[in-house]
Amino acid sequence: MQDSPATADPLAMWAQQALQAQTVALDLSVRLGLLAATASMVWLDLLVPPARAETPAQRARREAPARTARLVRRGIPETVARQGLRVL
């Protein structure tokens, strides 16, 4: 009389269940880590919105190429237009 496959090796069955539990625990820990990172980013966004706002210096740096091109179209030499002088 042979044992059924389920009761043939209780140690192997226990090892398989332990591996499944470890896999589930690892998946849970990864998801909790992602949740914590997301919550931290949301909290930080709510806490410091002014720090993320564009400063006047950043805006000027972003708009400089368009401003230079406008001045050059108006007949101002490119080297002078790049200096950031205010032309009246």
Residue frames as a rotation matrix with the C-alpha (Angstrom) as fourth column:
MET 1
0.579 0.815 0.000 0.00
0.815 -0.579 0.000 0.00
0.000 0.000 -1.000 0.00
GLN 2
-0.478 -0.777 0.408 1.49
0.787 -0.586 -0.194 3.34
0.390 0.229 0.892 -1.09
ASP 3
-0.285 0.311 -0.907 1.03
0.587 -0.691 -0.422 6.71
-0.757 -0.653 0.015 0.54
SER 4
0.711 0.536 0.456 -0.80
0.698 -0.458 -0.550 9.39
-0.086 0.710 -0.699 -1.42
PRO 5
-0.043 -0.792 0.610 1.41
0.729 -0.442 -0.522 12.15
0.683 0.422 0.596 -2.89
ALA 6
0.398 0.250 0.883 0.05
-0.248 -0.897 0.366 14.67
0.883 -0.364 -0.295 -0.38
THR 7
0.878 -0.038 0.478 1.13
-0.471 0.116 0.875 12.62
-0.089 -0.993 0.084 2.63
ALA 8
0.767 -0.615 -0.184 4.24
0.435 0.708 -0.556 11.06
0.472 0.347 0.810 1.06
ASP 9
-0.319 -0.936 -0.149 6.67
0.834 -0.203 -0.513 13.71
0.450 -0.288 0.845 2.28
PRO 10
0.678 0.659 -0.325 5.33
0.733 -0.575 0.365 16.08
0.054 -0.485 -0.873 4.92
LEU 11
0.021 -0.756 -0.654 8.70
0.534 -0.545 0.647 17.88
-0.845 -0.363 0.392 5.08
ALA 12
-0.809 -0.289 0.513 8.57
0.584 -0.295 0.756 18.73
-0.067 0.911 0.407 1.37
MET 13
0.105 0.930 0.353 5.00
0.808 -0.286 0.514 19.93
0.579 0.231 -0.782 1.74
TRP 14
0.620 0.063 -0.782 6.02
0.663 -0.576 0.479 22.12
-0.420 -0.815 -0.399 4.69
ALA 15
-0.452 -0.865 -0.216 8.95
0.521 -0.453 0.724 23.52
-0.724 0.215 0.656 2.69
GLN 16
-0.581 0.315 0.750 6.64
0.717 -0.237 0.655 24.36
0.384 0.919 -0.088 -0.22
GLN 17
0.549 0.830 -0.097 4.24
0.755 -0.443 0.484 26.16
0.359 -0.339 -0.870 2.11
ALA 18
0.305 -0.534 -0.789 7.13
0.598 -0.538 0.595 28.05
-0.742 -0.653 0.155 3.69
LEU 19
-0.752 -0.579 0.316 8.30
0.585 -0.365 0.724 29.20
-0.304 0.729 0.613 0.24
GLN 20
-0.142 0.790 0.596 4.80
0.748 -0.309 0.588 30.38
0.648 0.530 -0.547 -0.62
ALA 21
0.705 0.386 -0.595 4.58
0.702 -0.499 0.508 32.28
-0.100 -0.776 -0.623 2.67
GLN 22
-0.180 -0.858 -0.481 7.95
0.571 -0.489 0.659 33.91
-0.801 -0.156 0.578 2.00
THR 23
-0.708 -0.033 0.705 6.83
0.682 -0.291 0.671 34.94
0.183 0.956 0.228 -1.48
VAL 24
0.344 0.913 0.221 3.64
0.726 -0.408 0.554 36.50
0.596 -0.030 -0.803 -0.13
ALA 25
0.582 -0.181 -0.793 5.56
0.646 -0.489 0.586 38.27
-0.494 -0.853 -0.168 2.65
LEU 26
-0.555 -0.832 0.001 8.08
0.615 -0.410 0.673 39.66
-0.559 0.374 0.740 0.15
ASP 27
-0.433 0.492 0.756 5.30
0.699 -0.346 0.626 40.89
0.569 0.799 -0.194 -2.13
LEU 28
0.646 0.709 -0.284 3.58
0.712 -0.425 0.560 42.53
0.276 -0.563 -0.779 0.84
SER 29
0.219 -0.634 -0.741 6.78
0.633 -0.486 0.603 44.24
-0.743 -0.601 0.295 1.98
VAL 30
-0.756 -0.457 0.469 7.41
0.646 -0.405 0.647 45.60
-0.105 0.792 0.601 -1.54
ARG 31
-0.037 0.839 0.543 3.87
0.671 -0.382 0.636 46.96
0.741 0.388 -0.548 -1.73
LEU 32
0.712 0.257 -0.654 4.18
0.690 -0.430 0.582 48.54
-0.132 -0.865 -0.483 1.72
GLY 33
-0.286 -0.895 -0.342 7.46
0.664 -0.442 0.603 50.15
-0.691 -0.055 0.721 0.69
LEU 34
-0.700 0.096 0.707 5.86
0.611 -0.431 0.664 51.60
0.369 0.897 0.243 -2.44
LEU 35
0.422 0.906 0.023 2.93
0.706 -0.344 0.619 52.83
0.568 -0.245 -0.785 -0.38
ALA 36
0.449 -0.330 -0.830 5.28
0.703 -0.443 0.556 54.52
-0.552 -0.833 0.033 2.10
ALA 37
-0.667 -0.738 0.099 7.26
0.619 -0.476 0.624 56.17
-0.414 0.478 0.775 -0.71
THR 38
-0.379 0.619 0.688 4.08
0.636 -0.366 0.680 57.40
0.672 0.695 -0.255 -2.38
ALA 39
0.650 0.639 -0.410 2.69
0.725 -0.361 0.587 58.73
0.227 -0.679 -0.698 0.90
SER 40
0.029 -0.731 -0.682 5.97
0.699 -0.473 0.537 60.54
-0.715 -0.492 0.497 1.56
MET 41
-0.807 -0.336 0.485 5.93
0.590 -0.485 0.646 62.15
0.018 0.808 0.589 -1.87
VAL 42
0.077 0.911 0.406 2.32
0.648 -0.355 0.674 63.29
0.758 0.211 -0.617 -1.46
TRP 43
0.635 0.113 -0.764 3.09
0.743 -0.361 0.564 64.67
-0.212 -0.926 -0.313 2.00
LEU 44
-0.383 -0.871 -0.307 6.14
0.664 -0.490 0.565 66.50
-0.643 0.012 0.766 0.65
ASP 45
-0.626 0.219 0.748 4.13
0.626 -0.431 0.650 67.97
0.465 0.875 0.133 -2.25
LEU 46
0.483 0.874 0.045 1.55
0.628 -0.382 0.678 69.29
0.611 -0.299 -0.733 0.19
LEU 47
0.501 -0.335 -0.798 4.15
0.759 -0.273 0.592 70.60
-0.416 -0.902 0.118 2.61
VAL 48
-0.237 -0.761 -0.604 6.40
0.247 -0.648 0.720 72.54
-0.940 0.021 0.342 0.26
PRO 49
0.487 0.439 0.755 4.52
0.822 0.063 -0.566 73.72
-0.296 0.896 -0.330 -2.83
PRO 50
0.925 -0.147 -0.350 6.27
-0.216 -0.961 -0.169 77.14
-0.312 0.232 -0.921 -2.90
ALA 51
0.018 -0.991 0.133 9.65
-0.353 0.118 0.928 75.46
-0.935 -0.063 -0.348 -3.21
ARG 52
-0.274 -0.070 0.959 8.51
0.689 0.681 0.246 73.83
-0.671 0.729 -0.138 -6.44
ALA 53
0.798 0.591 -0.117 7.23
0.369 -0.633 -0.680 77.08
-0.476 0.500 -0.723 -7.91
GLU 54
0.271 -0.692 0.669 9.29
0.892 -0.080 -0.444 78.69
0.361 0.717 0.596 -10.63
THR 55
0.108 -0.339 -0.935 11.51
0.624 -0.709 0.329 81.52
-0.774 -0.618 0.135 -9.39
PRO 56
0.837 0.189 -0.513 11.97
-0.189 -0.780 -0.597 84.71
-0.513 0.597 -0.617 -11.40
ALA 57
-0.120 -0.959 -0.257 15.55
-0.785 -0.066 0.617 83.68
-0.608 0.276 -0.744 -12.20
GLN 58
-0.564 -0.028 0.825 14.39
0.253 0.945 0.205 80.30
-0.786 0.325 -0.526 -13.51
ARG 59
0.532 0.826 0.185 11.67
0.511 -0.139 -0.848 81.97
-0.675 0.546 -0.496 -15.57
ALA 60
0.603 -0.373 -0.705 14.18
-0.590 -0.804 -0.079 84.43
-0.537 0.464 -0.705 -17.05
ARG 61
-0.513 -0.835 0.198 16.56
-0.518 0.485 0.705 81.59
-0.685 0.259 -0.681 -17.92
ARG 62
-0.286 0.496 0.820 13.71
0.572 0.775 -0.269 79.66
-0.769 0.392 -0.505 -19.59
GLU 63
0.723 0.690 0.009 12.48
0.457 -0.470 -0.755 82.70
-0.517 0.550 -0.656 -21.54
ALA 64
0.086 -0.788 -0.610 15.94
-0.191 -0.614 0.766 83.98
-0.978 0.051 -0.203 -22.55
PRO 65
-0.715 -0.417 0.561 16.18
0.440 0.355 0.825 82.21
-0.543 0.837 -0.070 -25.95
ALA 66
0.124 0.835 0.536 12.75
0.992 -0.100 -0.074 83.48
-0.008 0.541 -0.841 -27.06
ARG 67
0.736 0.105 -0.669 13.60
0.272 -0.951 0.149 87.00
-0.620 -0.292 -0.728 -25.88
THR 68
-0.299 -0.927 -0.225 16.92
-0.031 -0.227 0.973 86.93
-0.954 0.298 0.039 -27.73
ALA 69
-0.580 0.132 0.804 15.18
0.777 0.385 0.498 85.77
-0.243 0.914 -0.326 -30.91
ARG 70
0.556 0.831 0.009 12.61
0.813 -0.542 -0.214 88.58
-0.173 0.126 -0.977 -30.62
LEU 71
0.504 -0.430 -0.749 15.34
-0.030 -0.876 0.482 91.19
-0.863 -0.220 -0.454 -30.21
VAL 72
-0.611 -0.747 0.261 17.30
0.206 0.168 0.964 89.81
-0.764 0.643 0.051 -33.16
ARG 73
-0.163 0.642 0.749 14.14
0.984 0.157 0.080 90.00
-0.066 0.751 -0.657 -35.31
ARG 74
0.811 0.476 -0.340 13.85
0.491 -0.870 -0.047 93.66
-0.318 -0.129 -0.939 -34.30
GLY 75
0.755 -0.542 0.369 17.33
0.142 -0.415 -0.899 94.32
0.641 0.730 -0.237 -35.66
ILE 76
0.657 -0.559 0.506 19.46
-0.741 -0.357 0.568 94.18
-0.137 -0.748 -0.649 -32.51
PRO 77
-0.095 -0.770 -0.631 22.77
-0.707 0.498 -0.502 92.29
0.701 0.398 -0.592 -32.89
GLU 78
0.566 0.388 -0.727 22.67
0.053 0.863 0.502 88.84
0.823 -0.322 0.468 -31.33
THR 79
-0.369 -0.776 -0.511 25.63
0.645 0.182 -0.742 89.47
0.669 -0.604 0.434 -29.03
VAL 80
-0.850 0.129 0.510 23.89
-0.364 -0.844 -0.394 92.51
0.380 -0.521 0.764 -27.57
ALA 81
0.129 0.990 -0.057 20.54
-0.686 0.131 0.716 90.71
0.716 -0.053 0.696 -27.37
ARG 82
0.255 -0.085 -0.963 22.09
0.374 0.927 0.017 87.88
0.892 -0.365 0.268 -25.33
GLN 83
-0.742 -0.659 0.124 23.36
0.169 -0.363 -0.916 90.29
0.649 -0.659 0.380 -22.67
GLY 84
-0.188 0.760 -0.622 19.89
0.959 0.279 0.051 90.65
0.213 -0.586 -0.782 -21.23
LEU 85
-0.955 -0.149 -0.258 19.80
0.202 -0.960 -0.194 94.40
-0.219 -0.237 0.946 -21.54
ARG 86
0.022 0.997 -0.069 16.42
0.705 -0.065 -0.707 96.08
-0.709 -0.033 -0.704 -21.49
VAL 87
-0.888 -0.256 0.381 15.74
0.459 -0.535 0.710 97.82
0.022 0.805 0.593 -24.78
LEU 88
-0.316 0.786 -0.531 13.21
0.226 -0.482 -0.847 100.62
-0.922 -0.388 -0.026 -24.69
